[in-house]
Amino acid sequence: MRPLLLGLLLSLAFSSSARDLNQDEALRLRREGLILPLDQLIQAAMQRHPGAVLLEVELEEEDGVLLYEVELVTEQGVVRELELHAGTAEVLKDEVDD
């Protein structure tokens, strides 16, 4: 029983977790130069899907990495979720949102 419990605790400790950041935190991070301006990140997402409509943007910290999660709907009506590195605008994920 103890090894099973220990394994469960270790897996929980090392599981990925995301934390949403509020606008005050985002403003501070932008002032400190740790994240790019939001319009620059949105532009990177929209270049991948020209003509898409922006639905939602969230700034998150996941495993110590600052990410923008961008949700948009393409001209074909497909909802896509993109993750962009908040400091570089690199697209880390681009997939159909379920």
C-alpha positions as CSV (number, residue, x, y, z in Angstrom):
1,M,0.0,0.0,0.0
2,R,2.8,2.5,0.9
3,P,4.6,2.1,-2.5
4,L,1.3,2.7,-4.3
5,L,0.6,5.8,-2.3
6,L,4.1,7.1,-2.8
7,G,3.9,6.5,-6.5
8,L,0.6,8.4,-6.6
9,L,2.0,11.3,-4.7
10,L,5.0,11.5,-7.0
11,S,2.9,11.4,-10.1
12,L,0.7,14.2,-8.8
13,A,3.8,16.3,-7.9
14,F,5.2,16.0,-11.4
15,S,2.0,16.3,-13.4
16,S,1.7,19.4,-15.5
17,S,-0.4,22.1,-14.2
18,A,-1.4,25.4,-15.7
19,R,-2.2,28.6,-13.8
20,D,-4.2,31.5,-15.4
21,L,-2.6,34.9,-14.9
22,N,-4.7,38.0,-14.3
23,Q,-4.3,41.3,-16.1
24,D,-2.2,42.8,-13.3
25,E,0.3,40.0,-13.6
26,A,0.3,40.3,-17.4
27,L,1.0,44.0,-17.2
28,R,3.9,43.5,-14.8
29,L,5.4,40.7,-17.0
30,R,5.0,43.0,-20.1
31,R,6.7,45.9,-18.3
32,E,9.5,43.6,-17.2
33,G,10.0,42.4,-20.8
34,L,9.2,38.8,-20.0
35,I,6.3,38.6,-22.5
36,L,5.6,40.2,-25.8
37,P,2.7,42.6,-26.4
38,L,-0.6,40.8,-26.8
39,D,-1.2,42.3,-30.3
40,Q,2.0,40.7,-31.5
41,L,0.9,37.3,-30.2
42,I,-2.5,37.6,-31.8
43,Q,-0.9,38.6,-35.1
44,A,1.2,35.4,-35.0
45,A,-1.9,33.3,-34.4
46,M,-4.0,35.0,-37.1
47,Q,-1.2,34.6,-39.7
48,R,-1.6,30.9,-39.4
49,H,-5.3,31.2,-40.0
50,P,-6.0,34.2,-42.2
51,G,-9.6,35.5,-42.0
52,A,-10.2,33.8,-38.6
53,V,-12.1,35.5,-35.8
54,L,-10.6,35.7,-32.4
55,L,-12.7,34.1,-29.7
56,E,-10.6,34.2,-26.5
57,V,-7.1,34.7,-25.2
58,E,-5.7,33.6,-21.9
59,L,-2.2,34.1,-20.4
60,E,-1.1,31.0,-18.5
61,E,1.9,29.7,-16.7
62,E,2.5,26.0,-17.4
63,D,5.4,24.2,-15.8
64,G,7.2,27.5,-15.5
65,V,6.6,28.6,-19.1
66,L,4.5,31.6,-19.9
67,L,2.0,30.8,-22.7
68,Y,-0.8,32.5,-24.5
69,E,-3.7,30.2,-25.2
70,V,-5.6,31.6,-28.2
71,E,-8.9,30.3,-29.4
72,L,-10.3,31.3,-32.8
73,V,-12.7,30.2,-35.4
74,T,-11.6,29.8,-39.0
75,E,-13.4,31.0,-42.1
76,Q,-14.6,27.3,-42.5
77,G,-16.2,27.5,-39.0
78,V,-13.6,25.3,-37.3
79,V,-12.6,26.3,-33.7
80,R,-8.9,26.0,-33.2
81,E,-6.8,26.3,-30.1
82,L,-3.3,27.6,-30.3
83,E,-0.6,27.8,-27.6
84,L,2.1,30.4,-28.2
85,H,5.2,31.0,-26.1
86,A,4.5,34.4,-24.5
87,G,8.1,35.5,-24.8
88,T,8.8,34.5,-28.4
89,A,5.5,34.1,-30.1
90,E,6.5,30.6,-31.2
91,V,3.5,28.5,-31.9
92,L,3.8,25.4,-29.7
93,K,0.4,23.9,-30.4
94,D,-2.2,24.4,-33.1
95,E,-5.1,22.0,-33.0
96,V,-8.9,21.7,-33.5
97,D,-10.7,22.5,-30.2
98,D,-13.1,19.8,-29.1
